[in-house]
Amino acid sequence: MSLACDIRVATAASTFGLPEVSRGIIPGAGGTQRITRAIPFGIALELLMTGKRIAADEAARWGLINHVVPSRDELLPKCLEIAGQIGENGPLAVQAVKEAAYRSRYTTLAEGLRIEQFESGLLANTEDAKEGPRAFAEKRPVNFHGR
């Protein structure tokens, strides 16, 4: 399930793996596809073919998770912190960044740059795109409206 998430936070006690081969089946819900895109291919294959689990620190080292917090009590606050940081930004810009990143992930750099330019063009005349630089110049907090 975590492989379907954009940003992953786990406790130090968490473990990660795809144990399906130990049961004579393969991971479903895109497990074989998502893991090979999330971490180095060789590491992904090892996890897929052995069914072994890895600790949170190793998962973080390979980029499978973004953050490790010491305990469950710190999990939700860390997630809310990240969500808050995202929420402070222009919603149209956040949406465009995610769209450009996902659409260009498996393309050439040139195609990715075209996708980025397209997304940037869609934002250029929005109220939010004008508000951000204006607020910066006026040294005041931004007031995005998603328009």
C-alpha positions as CSV (number, residue, x, y, z in Angstrom):
1,M,0.0,0.0,0.0
2,S,2.8,2.4,0.8
3,L,4.1,2.1,-2.7
4,A,1.0,3.9,-4.0
5,C,1.8,6.9,-1.9
6,D,3.7,10.0,-3.0
7,I,5.5,10.6,0.3
8,R,6.1,7.9,2.9
9,V,6.7,8.3,6.6
10,A,7.4,5.3,9.0
11,T,8.3,4.6,12.5
12,A,11.7,3.2,13.4
13,A,10.0,-0.1,14.3
14,S,8.4,-0.4,10.8
15,T,9.5,-3.1,8.3
16,F,8.9,-3.3,4.6
17,G,8.7,-6.1,2.2
18,L,6.9,-8.1,-0.5
19,P,6.7,-11.6,1.0
20,E,4.3,-13.0,-1.6
21,V,6.9,-15.3,-3.2
22,S,7.2,-17.1,0.1
23,R,3.6,-18.0,-0.4
24,G,3.9,-19.1,-4.0
25,I,2.3,-16.0,-5.5
26,I,3.5,-12.6,-6.7
27,P,2.7,-9.2,-5.3
28,G,-0.6,-7.7,-6.6
29,A,-1.9,-4.2,-6.8
30,G,1.2,-3.2,-8.9
31,G,3.8,-4.3,-6.3
32,T,6.2,-5.6,-8.9
33,Q,5.9,-2.4,-10.9
34,R,5.9,0.1,-8.2
35,I,8.9,-1.2,-6.2
36,T,11.1,-1.3,-9.3
37,R,10.3,2.3,-9.9
38,A,10.7,3.4,-6.3
39,I,14.2,2.0,-5.5
40,P,17.2,0.7,-7.4
41,F,16.2,-2.2,-9.7
42,G,18.6,-4.7,-8.2
43,I,17.5,-4.0,-4.6
44,A,13.8,-4.2,-5.8
45,L,14.5,-7.6,-7.4
46,E,16.1,-8.9,-4.3
47,L,13.1,-7.9,-2.2
48,L,10.7,-9.3,-4.8
49,M,12.5,-12.6,-5.3
50,T,13.5,-13.3,-1.6
51,G,10.4,-12.1,0.1
52,K,12.6,-10.7,2.8
53,R,11.6,-7.7,4.9
54,I,13.8,-4.6,5.6
55,A,13.9,-2.3,8.5
56,A,12.8,1.3,8.2
57,D,16.4,2.7,8.3
58,E,17.3,0.5,5.3
59,A,14.1,1.4,3.5
60,A,14.9,5.1,4.0
61,R,18.5,4.5,2.8
62,W,17.1,3.1,-0.5
63,G,14.6,5.8,-0.9
64,L,11.6,3.6,-0.2
65,I,10.4,5.9,2.5
66,N,11.1,9.6,3.0
67,H,11.2,10.0,6.8
68,V,11.7,7.7,9.8
69,V,10.3,8.9,13.1
70,P,11.2,7.3,16.5
71,S,7.7,6.3,17.5
72,R,4.1,6.0,16.5
73,D,3.3,9.1,18.6
74,E,5.5,11.2,16.2
75,L,4.1,9.7,13.0
76,L,0.9,11.8,12.6
77,P,2.6,15.0,13.6
78,K,5.3,14.4,11.0
79,C,2.7,13.7,8.3
80,L,0.8,16.8,9.3
81,E,4.0,18.9,9.2
82,I,4.7,17.7,5.6
83,A,1.0,18.2,4.6
84,G,1.1,21.7,6.1
85,Q,4.3,22.6,4.1
86,I,2.6,21.4,0.9
87,G,-0.6,23.2,1.9
88,E,1.2,26.6,2.3
89,N,2.1,26.5,-1.4
90,G,0.0,27.5,-4.4
91,P,-2.4,24.6,-4.9
92,L,-2.3,24.9,-8.7
93,A,1.5,24.9,-8.7
94,V,1.6,21.8,-6.4
95,Q,-0.9,20.1,-8.7
96,A,1.2,21.1,-11.8
97,V,4.5,19.9,-10.2
98,K,3.0,16.5,-9.4
99,E,1.5,16.2,-12.9
100,A,4.8,17.1,-14.6
101,A,6.8,14.8,-12.3
102,Y,4.6,11.8,-12.9
103,R,4.0,12.4,-16.6
104,S,7.7,12.8,-17.3
105,R,9.1,10.2,-15.0
106,Y,9.8,7.6,-17.7
107,T,10.4,9.9,-20.7
108,T,13.5,11.5,-22.1
109,L,14.8,14.7,-20.5
110,A,13.7,16.6,-23.6
111,E,10.1,15.3,-23.3
112,G,10.1,16.0,-19.6
113,L,11.2,19.6,-20.2
114,R,8.3,20.0,-22.7
115,I,5.9,18.6,-20.2
116,E,7.2,21.0,-17.6
117,Q,7.0,23.9,-20.0
118,F,3.4,23.0,-20.8
119,E,2.4,22.9,-17.1
120,S,4.2,26.2,-16.5
121,G,2.3,27.7,-19.4
122,L,-1.0,26.6,-17.9
123,L,-0.1,28.4,-14.6
124,A,1.4,31.6,-16.1
125,N,-1.8,33.7,-16.2
126,T,-3.4,32.3,-13.0
127,E,-4.2,34.6,-10.1
128,D,-1.9,32.4,-7.9
129,A,1.0,32.8,-10.3
130,K,0.7,36.6,-10.0
131,E,0.0,36.5,-6.2
132,G,3.2,34.6,-5.3
133,P,5.8,37.0,-6.8
134,R,3.7,40.0,-5.7
135,A,3.6,38.9,-2.1
136,F,7.3,38.2,-2.2
137,A,8.1,41.7,-3.6
138,E,5.8,43.2,-1.0
139,K,7.3,41.1,1.8
140,R,4.0,39.8,3.0
141,P,2.5,36.3,3.3
142,V,0.9,34.9,0.2
143,N,-2.8,34.5,-0.2
144,F,-3.4,31.7,-2.7
145,H,-7.0,31.0,-3.9
146,G,-6.4,28.2,-6.4
147,R,-7.4,30.4,-9.3
